[in-house]
Amino acid sequence: MKEPSIVLAGGGTAGHISPMVSIGEALRRKDSSARVLMIGSDEGMETRLVPAAGYPLRTIAKVPMPRRPSPDMLAFPGRFRRAVRAAERILREEEADVVVGVGGYVCTPVYLAARKVGIPVIVHEANTTPGLANRVGNRFSAFTGVAFEGTALKRAQWVGMPMDRRISQLKRSEARDEARTRLGLDPERPTLVVTGGSSGALSLNRAIGSTIEELTGTGAQVLHLTGMDKQVRDDSGHVVKRFHYHQREYLDGMADAYAAADLIVARAGAATVCEVAAVGLPAVFVPLPIGNGEQERNARDLVDAGGALLVKDEHFSEEWIRRNILPLLEEPELLATMQRQSSQRGITDADDRMAEAAMEAIQR
């Protein structure tokens, strides 16, 4: 009996690549003989992240659908057909038994190629508002898993977000002291972590920078992940340094930050929302102010459950911080309540659930 051949498709951003890699790891745990290949484009972060994770990567052209009349619109049908043929060629060469897609431009041609070849399709949708590729794949998928309950895809099952097991299996209370020590923090002090994501968020940085004295005056310490070249600076242009205020441009992996924190201020990307729920970390979400409101929808369920606060970017100000964050840092019982509510919404085995669905599809 030949070993299972599983093709995962997705890419473009870490939001697609991270769950794809996590599903790949779960597949290998379930069947060490399984051959796992990933399909992405030759333009996205997958060209670096997938090989670094130890997976072979094959690429097809990224063919976004034009949103307005242009010469690209005339060229789109031919380019898209070529992408489907390229995907079909890969699936046949790899003797694929199942395709698992996580969304992104490459997924639509891969889904259609799989349908043509007669290979079952498994879909994972990370956001509350499904992307076009996953709406297409969902029409004929053998299984569709979603990160958020209530995502509008037919027959979808709420499985949570596949994530790095260093996060999903994190026991914060056990890991806290060592994580704080590794980060150069005081193991005994309540800790606020602030992050705008890998690229940082100037609006968050400005608001936090203007309230450093008040935040640390509660007895807490602040770990501020500012993003590259976005450090908080004083009027002379020097990077601000204060007692119990720690700036870093980035952190390679968030497990230690989650373990160290008693409260986090962050954007509301799908992965972040699911990760803080999985580890039971109280949060203040400041959704990205551009786009279609997706980040606010991502956070809404956890906020309604009492595990997080939500504030619009334009309202995240010195005054808002004084009224809402300072009391949380000064009253541990408030954070304890939020932690309980967050934990109740967290799912820690989404990677295994998606891998199991893929293996079941092969056996049908």
Sequence and secondary structure as in RCSB ss.txt:
>XXXX:A:sequence
MKEPSIVLAGGGTAGHISPMVSIGEALRRKDSSARVLMIGSDEGMETRLVPAAGYPLRTIAKVPMPRRPSPDMLA
FPGRFRRAVRAAERILREEEADVVVGVGGYVCTPVYLAARKVGIPVIVHEANTTPGLANRVGNRFSAFTGVAFEG
TALKRAQWVGMPMDRRISQLKRSEARDEARTRLGLDPERPTLVVTGGSSGALSLNRAIGSTIEELTGTGAQVLHL
TGMDKQVRDDSGHVVKRFHYHQREYLDGMADAYAAADLIVARAGAATVCEVAAVGLPAVFVPLPIGNGEQERNAR
DLVDAGGALLVKDEHFSEEWIRRNILPLLEEPELLATMQRQSSQRGITDADDRMAEAAMEAIQR
>XXXX:A:secstr
    EEEEE  SSHHHHHHHHHHHHHHHHH TT EEEEEE SSSTHHHHHHHTT  EEE       SSSSHHHHH
HHHHHHHHHHHHHHHHHHTT SEEEE  STTHHHHHHHHHHHT  EEEEE SSS  HHHHHHHTT SEEEESSTT
 S TT EE      HHHHT  HHHHHHHHHHHTT  TTS EEEEE  TT  HHHHHHHHTTHHHHHHTT EEEEE
  TT   B TTS B  BTTEEEES  S SHHHHHH SEEEE   HHHHHHHHHHT  EEE   SSSSSHHHHHHH
HHHHTTSEEE  GGG SHHHHHHHHHHHHH HHHHHHHHHHHHHH  S HHHHHHHHHHHHHH 
